[in-house]
Amino acid sequence: EKVYQLVPYLMDDDSVAARSVVFNVSALEAADELFADEHYLDALWIYRLIHTLETITKKSERHVQELKQEVDWLRESRGKYRELLRAQEHLAEAEAEAAMTEQVEEYGTQLRSRIARSYMETRRYREARVLFLQVCSEVEDEEVQEPLYFAFMCSVQLKPWDKAYELGLLYMKDYPLGEYYDTISLTL
């Protein structure tokens, strides 16, 4: 239930959540817990609200620039010392928050994979397949096997089965000793 309190912040593009790595990683962990508890729709809802690291970085940098302009303006204004101190404090916090984005590994692909799994679990196979195929194009060659298998399994649920056949053959060609080879060959 605590995760639902985060939703208004995640939905607002100008909120702290839009530029906070900690906030978004916490939301990711909360959605993972919902998924593990088989609350797939709720997990999907939260996953889709999470900002990518690229978005957070851009918004953090923009926020820092806005605060720098405010500090400069307050320095030029006489008699606004209290506001200047407060603005400098906010700037230092924003710069520290922006620096955190450099310490976190990009999680966009993992987020897309989680969204795809949630779509698959909620029987939205077309959306899941599209995302699994996108994940296949983003990961290293040795990591393609699982999302390719899931894309195949989603395709089996959709007619016509041309795409399932295509993905199944691709998997069997690329991973003859793969973990899912038997399942795919029997399904084809």
BAMIZA-90989 format. One line per 3 residues: their letters; for each residue z, y, x of N, C-alpha, C, CB. Coordinates in pm, 1 decimal. Glycine has a CB too. Layout:
% residues N
a> Z:Y:X:Z:Y:X:Z:Y:X:Z:Y:X  ...
% end
This chain:
% residues 188
ekv> 0.0:-120.5:81.6:0.0:0.0:0.0:0.0:125.8:85.2:119.7:0.4:-92.4  53.6:116.1:205.3:57.4:233.8:292.0:-81.5:281.7:328.9:135.7:203.8:417.7  -177.2:188.4:336.0:-312.2:225.3:375.4:-376.5:318.6:272.6:-397.5:100.2:393.8
yql> -340.9:305.4:146.8:-400.8:389.2:43.8:-358.9:535.6:58.4:-362.4:337.6:-94.2  -248.8:559.8:125.7:-205.6:696.9:151.0:-297.1:764.9:253.0:-60.2:698.9:200.4  -368.5:685.8:334.8:-459.1:739.8:435.6:-592.6:783.0:377.2:-482.1:637.7:543.7
vpy> -627.7:729.6:262.7:-761.2:748.2:206.9:-801.2:894.9:191.2:-769.5:680.4:73.9  -718.9:981.7:134.3:-762.9:1121.2:121.2:-795.9:1185.2:257.2:-654.6:1203.3:50.7  -722.8:1147.8:360.0:-749.1:1203.7:492.8:-878.3:1148.6:551.1:-632.5:1174.0:587.3
lmd> -904.2:1021.0:528.1:-1027.1:960.6:579.0:-1150.0:1016.4:507.9:-1021.9:808.8:563.0  -1135.0:1053.2:382.6:-1248.0:1102.3:304.7:-1282.9:1246.8:335.9:-1218.7:1088.5:158.3  -1189.5:1324.7:386.1:-1211.4:1465.7:414.5:-1266.5:1482.2:555.5:-1080.8:1545.8:397.5
dds> -1389.6:1530.3:566.7:-1453.9:1545.8:697.6:-1389.1:1653.4:784.3:-1599.7:1578.3:679.0  -1311.7:1742.1:725.0:-1246.0:1846.8:803.7:-1099.6:1816.9:831.0:-1257.4:1979.0:732.9  -1054.6:1697.9:795.7:-914.1:1663.4:814.9:-888.4:1616.9:957.2:-871.5:1555.2:716.0
vaa> -763.2:1597.4:988.2:-722.7:1544.8:1117.9:-785.5:1407.8:1140.6:-569.1:1536.1:1127.8  -800.3:1329.0:1035.6:-855.8:1194.1:1047.8:-997.3:1194.8:1102.5:-853.8:1124.7:913.8  -1071.9:1299.2:1072.6:-1210.5:1306.5:1118.4:-1221.2:1323.8:1268.9:-1281.7:1420.1:1049.5
rsv> -1112.0:1362.9:1332.4:-1116.3:1385.0:1477.4:-1001.9:1315.6:1551.7:-1112.5:1533.7:1506.6  -934.2:1221.6:1486.6:-822.4:1152.2:1548.2:-855.2:1005.4:1571.8:-698.0:1165.0:1461.6  -858.7:966.5:1698.1:-883.3:827.0:1734.6:-769.8:739.5:1682.2:-897.5:811.7:1888.4
vfn> -647.8:783.8:1701.5:-531.1:705.5:1660.8:-534.6:678.0:1510.7:-400.9:778.8:1698.4  -564.8:778.7:1434.2:-569.6:765.8:1288.6:-674.4:662.5:1247.2:-600.3:902.2:1223.2  -794.0:671.8:1305.4:-901.8:581.4:1268.5:-877.6:438.7:1316.5:-1032.0:632.1:1324.0
vsa> -821.1:422.2:1434.8:-788.7:287.5:1482.8:-679.4:226.6:1394.9:-743.2:291.1:1631.9  -584.3:307.9:1351.6:-480.8:258.1:1259.2:-542.5:213.7:1126.9:-374.1:366.9:1233.5  -638.5:290.3:1077.3:-706.4:252.4:953.6:-785.5:123.4:973.0:-799.6:365.4:906.5
lea> -845.6:108.1:1090.2:-919.2:-15.1:1122.3:-825.7:-136.0:1121.0:-988.1:-2.7:1260.2  -709.8:-120.7:1181.1:-611.3:-229.3:1183.0:-561.4:-260.9:1041.6:-492.6:-192.2:1274.0  -540.5:-157.0:961.5:-495.4:-178.2:823.3:-602.1:-251.8:743.2:-461.5:-43.5:755.5
ade> -728.6:-215.5:762.4:-837.2:-284.2:692.4:-848.1:-429.3:739.1:-970.8:-210.9:714.9  -825.2:-452.4:867.6:-826.1:-590.1:919.0:-718.5:-674.1:849.9:-804.2:-591.0:1072.3  -602.9:-614.3:828.9:-495.3:-686.2:759.0:-534.7:-717.2:614.6:-365.0:-603.7:761.5
lfa> -597.3:-621.0:548.5:-644.6:-645.1:411.9:-747.5:-758.2:409.4:-705.5:-516.3:352.3  -837.8:-758.5:506.6:-939.0:-863.3:514.4:-872.5:-999.2:537.4:-1040.2:-832.7:627.2  -776.1:-1003.5:628.1:-705.5:-1129.3:657.5:-631.0:-1181.5:534.8:-606.9:-1109.2:773.8
deh> -585.3:-1089.7:450.5:-516.6:-1128.7:326.7:-614.8:-1155.4:211.5:-417.7:-1019.5:285.6  -743.9:-1158.0:244.6:-851.6:-1185.1:149.8:-867.7:-1078.4:41.7:-828.0:-1317.2:84.8  -832.1:-957.2:75.2:-857.4:-841.4:-11.9:-984.5:-774.2:38.6:-734.9:-739.8:-12.9
yld> -1097.1:-843.1:19.0:-1221.7:-803.3:82.2:-1274.8:-668.6:33.4:-1324.8:-908.6:58.9  -1265.9:-642.7:-95.1:-1314.7:-514.2:-147.1:-1233.2:-397.4:-93.4:-1310.9:-513.9:-299.8  -1102.0:-415.1:-89.0:-1016.6:-309.0:-34.8:-1045.3:-286.8:113.5:-868.0:-343.5:-55.4
alw> -1062.3:-396.5:187.2:-1093.9:-385.2:330.1:-1227.3:-313.6:348.3:-1098.2:-525.3:396.9  -1325.8:-351.7:267.9:-1457.7:-288.4:276.0:-1447.5:-138.8:250.0:-1554.7:-352.8:176.0  -1370.1:-103.6:151.2:-1352.9:37.0:115.4:-1296.5:115.3:234.1:-1260.0:50.7:-7.4
iyr> -1194.8:62.4:299.2:-1134.8:130.6:413.6:-1230.3:131.6:532.7:-1002.4:63.5:452.5  -1293.5:17.7:562.4:-1387.4:13.2:674.7:-1494.5:120.7:662.2:-1452.8:-124.3:683.6  -1544.2:138.7:541.7:-1653.5:235.0:522.3:-1607.8:379.9:537.5:-1715.3:216.0:385.1
lih> -1479.2:404.0:529.1:-1427.1:539.3:545.8:-1394.2:574.1:691.1:-1304.1:556.5:461.5  -1388.6:474.5:776.1:-1349.5:495.8:915.4:-1460.3:567.6:990.6:-1316.3:362.0:984.1  -1420.3:667.1:1067.1:-1515.3:744.6:1147.3:-1541.3:673.2:1279.4:-1462.2:888.1:1172.7
tle> -1666.4:675.1:1323.5:-1700.3:614.3:1452.0:-1649.6:703.4:1565.2:-1853.8:591.9:1464.2  -1640.5:647.0:1682.2:-1593.4:722.0:1798.6:-1687.2:838.2:1828.6:-1581.5:629.9:1921.4  -1815.9:818.0:1810.4:-1913.5:925.1:1833.6:-1886.6:1043.8:1740.9:-2057.4:872.6:1812.5
tit> -1860.8:1014.4:1614.1:-1831.0:1119.7:1517.0:-1701.1:1190.8:1552.1:-1822.5:1061.6:1375.4  -1601.0:1113.1:1588.3:-1471.1:1170.5:1624.2:-1486.3:1261.2:1745.9:-1367.4:1058.8:1652.6  -1562.7:1217.8:1844.5:-1582.9:1296.9:1965.7:-1649.2:1429.7:1933.0:-1667.4:1219.3:2067.1
kks> -1755.5:1426.7:1853.8:-1825.9:1550.0:1816.5:-1734.0:1646.0:1740.7:-1949.0:1517.0:1730.8  -1660.4:1591.9:1645.5:-1573.0:1677.1:1565.0:-1456.2:1731.0:1648.0:-1520.1:1599.3:1443.8  -1406.3:1651.2:1740.7:-1297.8:1696.9:1827.6:-1344.9:1810.1:1917.5:-1243.9:1580.9:1912.4
erh> -1463.2:1793.1:1974.6:-1517.8:1897.5:2061.7:-1542.3:2026.4:1984.3:-1648.1:1850.0:2127.0  -1595.6:2013.3:1863.1:-1618.7:2131.4:1780.0:-1486.7:2201.1:1745.4:-1693.3:2092.2:1651.2  -1384.5:2121.3:1714.9:-1253.3:2176.5:1681.0:-1192.7:2250.2:1801.2:-1158.4:2064.2:1633.5
vqe> -1206.3:2192.1:1920.2:-1155.5:2256.8:2041.6:-1226.7:2390.0:2063.0:-1174.3:2164.9:2165.4  -1357.9:2392.1:2043.9:-1433.0:2517.1:2061.5:-1388.7:2623.9:1961.5:-1583.4:2491.3:2046.6  -1366.6:2582.8:1837.9:-1319.1:2677.5:1735.7:-1182.7:2734.0:1773.4:-1311.4:2609.0:1597.6
lkq> -1094.1:2648.3:1823.4:-961.0:2694.8:1862.7:-967.5:2786.0:1984.9:-869.6:2575.7:1891.5  -1057.0:2756.3:2077.2:-1073.9:2843.9:2194.0:-1120.0:2982.8:2151.0:-1175.1:2783.0:2293.5  -1212.0:2987.3:2056.2:-1257.8:3116.3:2004.4:-1144.1:3191.7:1936.8:-1373.3:3096.3:1906.0
evd> -1062.9:3118.7:1862.5:-948.3:3181.4:1795.6:-849.5:3236.6:1898.1:-877.6:3080.3:1702.9  -820.6:3159.7:2004.4:-730.0:3204.3:2109.6:-786.1:3329.5:2177.9:-707.3:3091.5:2213.0  -915.6:3327.7:2208.0:-978.8:3445.1:2270.6:-968.1:3568.3:2181.0:-1126.9:3416.0:2301.9
wlr> -992.6:3548.2:2052.5:-984.9:3659.6:1959.2:-842.1:3713.1:1951.0:-1034.1:3616.8:1820.2  -743.5:3623.2:1948.9:-603.4:3665.1:1941.0:-558.7:3735.5:2068.6:-513.5:3544.6:1913.9  -613.0:3695.8:2183.5:-580.9:3764.3:2309.6:-628.7:3908.0:2306.9:-643.4:3691.0:2428.7
esr> -745.0:3929.4:2247.0:-800.5:4064.8:2238.5:-727.0:4150.2:2135.5:-948.7:4058.6:2203.6  -668.6:4084.7:2036.7:-593.7:4156.6:1932.8:-454.3:4185.8:1985.5:-586.8:4074.4:1799.6  -411.5:4303.5:1971.7:-278.3:4342.2:2018.2:-174.4:4313.8:1910.4:-275.3:4491.2:2057.4
gky> -57.9:4270.0:1953.8:55.0:4252.2:1863.6:56.9:4119.5:1789.0:56.1:4362.0:1765.5  -29.5:4028.3:1822.0:-33.2:3898.5:1753.0:13.7:3788.9:1848.3:-176.8:3867.1:1700.1  127.0:3813.0:1912.7:175.1:3720.5:2015.5:219.3:3586.3:1957.0:290.6:3783.4:2091.8
rel> 287.6:3591.4:1844.9:334.5:3467.8:1783.0:215.9:3379.9:1740.1:424.6:3499.6:1661.6  114.5:3442.7:1679.5:-4.9:3368.6:1638.8:-79.0:3314.5:1760.0:-97.9:3457.8:1555.9  -80.1:3394.6:1868.9:-145.7:3350.7:1991.7:-76.1:3227.8:2049.1:-147.5:3464.0:2095.1
lra> 55.2:3227.9:2054.2:129.5:3112.7:2104.7:103.9:2988.6:2019.1:279.5:3144.0:2108.8  104.2:3008.1:1888.7:79.0:2897.3:1797.5:-63.3:2843.2:1817.0:100.3:2942.0:1651.2  -160.0:2932.8:1831.9:-299.4:2890.9:1851.7:-315.9:2819.6:1985.4:-394.1:3012.6:1844.7
qeh> -246.6:2866.9:2089.6:-253.7:2800.4:2219.6:-192.1:2659.8:2212.7:-182.0:2884.9:2326.8  -87.1:2645.8:2135.8:-24.2:2515.3:2117.3:-119.0:2419.6:2044.1:108.1:2529.9:2039.2  -183.6:2470.7:1939.9:-280.9:2389.1:1866.1:-398.4:2350.5:1955.9:-332.0:2465.1:1741.6
lae> -440.9:2443.6:2040.7:-550.5:2415.8:2132.9:-512.3:2305.5:2230.5:-590.0:2542.6:2209.1  -392.5:2312.1:2286.1:-347.4:2208.6:2380.4:-342.9:2071.4:2312.2:-207.7:2244.4:2437.5  -295.5:2068.6:2188.7:-292.1:1942.5:2114.1:-433.4:1890.3:2088.3:-217.5:1960.9:1980.6
aea> -523.2:1979.9:2051.2:-661.8:1940.3:2023.5:-731.0:1889.7:2150.0:-740.5:2058.5:1964.3  -704.8:1953.8:2263.0:-764.7:1909.7:2389.4:-711.0:1772.3:2428.9:-736.7:2012.4:2501.7  -583.1:1748.6:2406.4:-525.1:1617.1:2436.5:-585.6:1510.0:2345.2:-370.8:1620.4:2420.3
eaa> -603.6:1545.1:2220.7:-663.5:1452.1:2125.1:-809.4:1423.1:2161.3:-654.4:1508.9:1982.4  -881.7:1525.8:2202.6:-1021.5:1507.8:2243.9:-1029.9:1420.6:2368.6:-1088.5:1644.2:2270.1  -934.1:1435.2:2458.4:-933.0:1353.9:2581.0:-910.2:1206.1:2548.8:-823.9:1404.1:2678.0
mte> -840.8:1178.3:2439.4:-815.3:1038.8:2400.6:-944.0:964.6:2366.4:-720.2:1033.7:2281.3  -1046.0:1036.9:2321.6:-1171.6:970.5:2285.5:-1236.9:906.4:2407.6:-1268.3:1070.6:2220.8  -1210.0:959.4:2524.1:-1266.7:904.5:2647.0:-1195.3:776.3:2689.1:-1259.2:1007.8:2759.3
qve> -1076.3:754.6:2640.6:-996.4:638.1:2679.2:-1018.6:517.6:2587.2:-849.5:674.9:2679.6  -1087.6:539.3:2475.6:-1108.2:432.6:2377.9:-1250.9:379.8:2389.9:-1080.2:483.2:2233.5  -1263.1:249.6:2385.7:-1395.3:186.2:2390.8:-1464.4:203.7:2255.8:-1383.8:34.7:2427.7
eyg> -1593.5:228.2:2258.7:-1671.9:245.3:2136.0:-1654.0:122.5:2045.8:-1822.9:267.3:2169.3  -1625.3:145.9:1920.1:-1598.9:35.8:1827.2:-1695.7:35.0:1709.2:-1456.2:44.2:1776.0  -1802.8:110.3:1718.7:-1899.0:119.5:1608.5:-1962.0:-13.3:1572.4:-2006.7:216.8:1643.1
tql> -1999.9:-91.1:1673.8:-2062.3:-220.7:1647.2:-1963.0:-316.2:1582.8:-2117.5:-281.4:1776.7  -1839.9:-318.3:1632.6:-1737.9:-404.4:1571.9:-1709.3:-360.6:1428.2:-1608.0:-401.7:1655.5  -1711.0:-230.7:1405.3:-1688.8:-180.1:1269.8:-1801.9:-225.1:1177.3:-1677.8:-25.8:1270.3
rsr> -1926.5:-213.4:1223.1:-2039.6:-258.8:1141.9:-2030.9:-409.0:1113.9:-2172.2:-225.8:1212.2  -1986.8:-484.6:1213.2:-1970.8:-628.6:1195.0:-1864.6:-658.6:1089.1:-1933.4:-695.5:1328.2  -1755.9:-584.1:1092.8:-1649.4:-604.4:992.9:-1697.7:-566.1:853.0:-1524.0:-521.6:1029.7
iar> -1773.5:-458.4:845.0:-1828.8:-417.9:715.1:-1922.9:-526.8:663.7:-1904.0:-281.5:726.4  -2006.1:-579.9:753.0:-2099.0:-686.2:713.9:-2024.4:-809.2:663.8:-2189.1:-724.3:831.5  -1917.7:-847.4:734.2:-1838.3:-963.2:690.2:-1777.2:-937.0:552.7:-1726.7:-995.1:792.8
sym> -1731.4:-815.4:530.5:-1674.4:-780.9:399.9:-1780.8:-787.5:291.2:-1611.5:-640.7:403.8  -1900.0:-735.8:320.8:-2010.0:-746.4:224.7:-2039.9:-893.5:194.0:-2136.7:-675.8:279.0  -2043.2:-974.2:298.1:-2073.3:-1115.8:279.1:-1967.5:-1182.5:191.0:-2082.2:-1187.4:414.9
etr> -1841.9:-1151.8:216.6:-1733.3:-1212.3:138.8:-1732.8:-1165.5:-6.1:-1599.5:-1180.5:202.8  -1790.1:-1048.5:-30.9:-1796.7:-997.7:-168.8:-1933.4:-1028.7:-231.6:-1770.1:-844.6:-171.5  -2010.7:-1114.6:-165.2:-2139.6:-1163.2:-213.9:-2245.6:-1054.5:-224.5:-2121.6:-1227.4:-347.5
ryr> -2232.2:-955.2:-141.1:-2337.0:-852.6:-131.7:-2420.1:-889.3:-8.6:-2276.0:-703.9:-121.0  -2499.1:-993.9:-24.9:-2567.4:-1057.5:87.6:-2676.3:-970.4:149.5:-2627.3:-1187.5:43.0  -2746.8:-895.7:70.1:-2855.3:-812.4:123.3:-2799.5:-707.6:220.0:-2932.6:-743.3:8.0
ear> -2694.2:-637.5:178.1:-2632.6:-536.8:264.9:-2574.1:-601.6:390.3:-2522.7:-460.0:188.7  -2512.0:-716.9:371.4:-2452.5:-788.0:485.0:-2559.3:-828.2:585.7:-2376.0:-912.2:436.9  -2669.8:-881.5:536.1:-2776.8:-923.9:627.7:-2829.9:-806.8:708.8:-2891.5:-989.0:549.6
vlf> -2853.9:-694.9:643.1:-2904.2:-576.1:714.1:-2808.7:-537.5:826.5:-2922.5:-457.0:616.3  -2679.8:-534.7:796.6:-2581.4:-497.0:898.8:-2569.6:-602.3:1008.7:-2445.1:-474.6:834.4  -2572.8:-730.5:973.8:-2566.7:-834.0:1076.9:-2686.5:-825.0:1170.7:-2560.4:-972.9:1012.9
lqv> -2803.4:-796.9:1116.1:-2921.8:-782.3:1201.0:-2911.0:-658.1:1289.2:-3048.8:-775.1:1114.9  -2851.0:-553.0:1236.6:-2827.7:-433.0:1318.5:-2730.7:-465.4:1431.9:-2772.1:-316.4:1231.6  -2625.9:-540.1:1401.4:-2529.6:-580.8:1504.1:-2600.3:-665.2:1610.9:-2411.5:-660.5:1440.7
cse> -2690.8:-753.6:1568.4:-2766.0:-836.1:1664.8:-2840.9:-748.3:1764.2:-2865.2:-928.9:1591.4  -2894.9:-636.9:1717.7:-2971.0:-548.6:1806.6:-2881.3:-464.8:1896.8:-3059.8:-457.4:1724.9  -2753.4:-456.0:1865.2:-2662.1:-370.1:1941.3:-2578.7:-444.8:2045.0:-2570.4:-299.0:1846.9
ved> -2558.5:-574.8:2026.9:-2469.2:-649.3:2116.3:-2547.4:-711.3:2231.1:-2393.8:-758.5:2038.8  -2472.7:-756.0:2331.4:-2532.8:-825.6:2445.1:-2591.3:-958.2:2398.6:-2428.5:-848.5:2557.7  -2687.3:-1010.4:2474.6:-2756.7:-1133.4:2435.8:-2662.0:-1250.0:2408.0:-2853.7:-1173.0:2543.9
eev> -2557.4:-1262.4:2487.1:-2465.5:-1375.4:2469.0:-2378.6:-1360.7:2344.2:-2376.5:-1389.8:2591.2  -2378.0:-1244.2:2282.2:-2296.5:-1221.6:2162.7:-2377.9:-1223.4:2033.7:-2224.5:-1089.8:2174.5  -2508.2:-1248.1:2042.6:-2597.1:-1242.0:1926.1:-2580.2:-1362.4:1834.6:-2741.7:-1232.3:1971.1
qep> -2536.4:-1474.5:1888.4:-2534.0:-1600.9:1815.4:-2462.2:-1591.8:1679.9:-2467.7:-1706.1:1900.2  -2341.7:-1537.1:1677.9:-2263.9:-1532.9:1553.4:-2325.1:-1440.2:1448.6:-2121.8:-1488.7:1583.0  -2358.2:-1314.3:1481.9:-2417.8:-1229.9:1376.7:-2553.3:-1282.4:1328.5:-2434.2:-1087.3:1428.0
lyf> -2628.5:-1348.5:1417.2:-2755.7:-1407.5:1375.6:-2730.9:-1521.9:1276.2:-2834.9:-1458.9:1499.1  -2630.3:-1601.5:1303.0:-2593.7:-1709.0:1210.4:-2552.8:-1651.6:1074.3:-2478.8:-1794.2:1269.2  -2469.4:-1548.4:1075.9:-2425.7:-1488.8:949.1:-2543.5:-1425.6:875.0:-2316.3:-1383.2:974.1
afm> -2636.2:-1363.8:947.8:-2756.3:-1307.8:883.9:-2836.3:-1419.4:818.3:-2844.1:-1231.6:987.2  -2846.0:-1533.0:886.7:-2914.1:-1649.5:829.3:-2843.0:-1695.3:701.5:-2919.7:-1765.4:932.2  -2711.0:-1709.9:707.7:-2635.3:-1757.8:592.1:-2648.6:-1662.2:473.0:-2487.4:-1775.1:629.2
csv> -2654.7:-1533.8:500.4:-2677.4:-1437.1:391.6:-2817.6:-1454.0:334.5:-2657.5:-1291.7:441.9  -2914.9:-1475.6:422.0:-3054.1:-1490.9:378.4:-3073.6:-1614.3:292.1:-3146.2:-1497.9:498.5  -2996.3:-1718.7:318.4:-3004.5:-1841.3:237.7:-2967.4:-1811.3:92.5:-2911.3:-1951.5:295.4
qlk> -2882.8:-1711.0:72.0:-2838.2:-1675.6:-62.9:-2938.1:-1585.8:-136.9:-2703.5:-1606.3:-55.7  -3042.5:-1541.7:-66.5:-3138.0:-1446.9:-124.3:-3276.1:-1509.7:-134.2:-3144.0:-1318.1:-40.6  -3342.5:-1487.3:-244.3:-3479.7:-1534.7:-259.3:-3573.2:-1417.3:-239.4:-3502.4:-1601.0:-398.3
pwd> -3688.8:-1436.7:-187.1:-3743.5:-1560.8:-132.4:-3674.9:-1596.1:-1.0:-3895.4:-1548.5:-111.5  -3688.9:-1720.2:38.0:-3617.9:-1771.5:154.7:-3695.3:-1753.8:285.7:-3586.9:-1916.9:134.3  -3798.5:-1674.3:283.2:-3879.1:-1651.7:404.2:-3794.3:-1600.4:520.0:-3991.6:-1552.6:375.1
kay> -3711.0:-1503.7:490.5:-3626.8:-1445.1:596.3:-3526.7:-1548.0:648.4:-3551.8:-1319.9:543.5  -3471.1:-1629.7:560.3:-3377.6:-1734.5:602.8:-3449.2:-1831.1:696.0:-3318.9:-1810.4:480.3  -3568.6:-1870.1:658.5:-3646.3:-1962.5:741.1:-3674.8:-1899.9:877.8:-3778.7:-2000.6:670.3
elg> -3716.8:-1774.3:877.0:-3746.3:-1701.6:1001.5:-3622.8:-1692.3:1091.8:-3798.3:-1560.2:969.5  -3510.1:-1653.6:1034.2:-3387.1:-1639.8:1113.3:-3335.8:-1774.7:1161.3:-3279.0:-1569.7:1031.4  -3348.8:-1877.4:1078.5:-3306.9:-2011.3:1118.2:-3387.0:-2062.4:1236.5:-3320.3:-2107.1:1001.8
lly> -3517.6:-2044.5:1230.5:-3602.9:-2087.2:1342.8:-3571.9:-2007.3:1469.1:-3752.0:-2071.5:1306.4  -3548.7:-1879.7:1452.7:-3513.6:-1794.9:1568.0:-3384.4:-1844.2:1632.7:-3498.3:-1646.5:1524.6  -3284.8:-1872.1:1550.5:-3157.6:-1921.7:1603.2:-3178.7:-2053.7:1677.4:-3055.0:-1939.9:1488.9
mkd> -3250.5:-2146.4:1615.5:-3270.0:-2278.6:1675.7:-3348.9:-2268.8:1806.0:-3342.3:-2371.9:1577.5  -3442.9:-2174.4:1813.7:-3520.7:-2155.3:1936.3:-3433.5:-2094.8:2046.8:-3643.0:-2064.6:1909.1  -3355.1:-1991.6:2011.7:-3275.3:-1919.3:2111.5:-3146.5:-1991.2:2150.2:-3241.5:-1782.4:2059.5
ypl> -3092.4:-2072.0:2059.4:-2962.5:-2138.0:2084.1:-2969.6:-2287.6:2051.5:-2850.7:-2071.0:1999.8  -3047.5:-2363.6:2128.4:-3059.9:-2507.3:2098.5:-2927.8:-2582.9:2112.7:-3163.4:-2570.2:2189.9  -2834.8:-2529.2:2188.3:-2703.1:-2591.3:2201.0:-2596.1:-2505.2:2133.3:-2668.0:-2613.3:2349.6
gey> -2639.6:-2418.6:2043.7:-2549.2:-2323.6:1980.1:-2448.5:-2387.6:1887.2:-2627.4:-2223.5:1904.9  -2343.4:-2314.5:1864.8:-2232.8:-2361.4:1781.3:-2277.1:-2392.5:1638.3:-2122.0:-2257.5:1779.1  -2374.8:-2317.1:1587.8:-2416.1:-2330.7:1448.0:-2550.5:-2403.1:1433.1:-2424.6:-2193.5:1383.4
ydt> -2601.5:-2459.8:1540.9:-2733.0:-2524.5:1538.8:-2742.3:-2631.9:1431.4:-2763.4:-2585.5:1674.5  -2644.7:-2721.4:1426.2:-2648.6:-2831.5:1329.5:-2647.7:-2780.2:1186.2:-2530.5:-2925.5:1351.4  -2561.8:-2684.0:1159.1:-2553.5:-2628.3:1023.5:-2686.3:-2567.5:983.6:-2442.1:-2522.6:1014.1
isl> -2746.2:-2491.3:1073.4:-2874.2:-2425.8:1042.3:-2985.0:-2528.7:1026.0:-2912.0:-2325.0:1152.4  -2993.1:-2625.2:1117.7:-3101.0:-2725.3:1108.6:-3089.7:-2806.9:980.1:-3097.6:-2819.5:1230.9  -2968.9:-2838.5:937.7:-2951.1:-2913.6:813.3:-2982.4:-2828.0:690.5:-2808.3:-2967.2:804.1
tl> -2952.7:-2699.8:699.4:-2980.1:-2610.1:588.1:-3129.9:-2588.1:571.3:-2909.2:-2476.6:608.7  -3202.1:-2577.3:685.2:-3347.1:-2557.2:677.2:-3412.0:-2680.3:619.1:-3406.9:-2525.4:815.7
% end
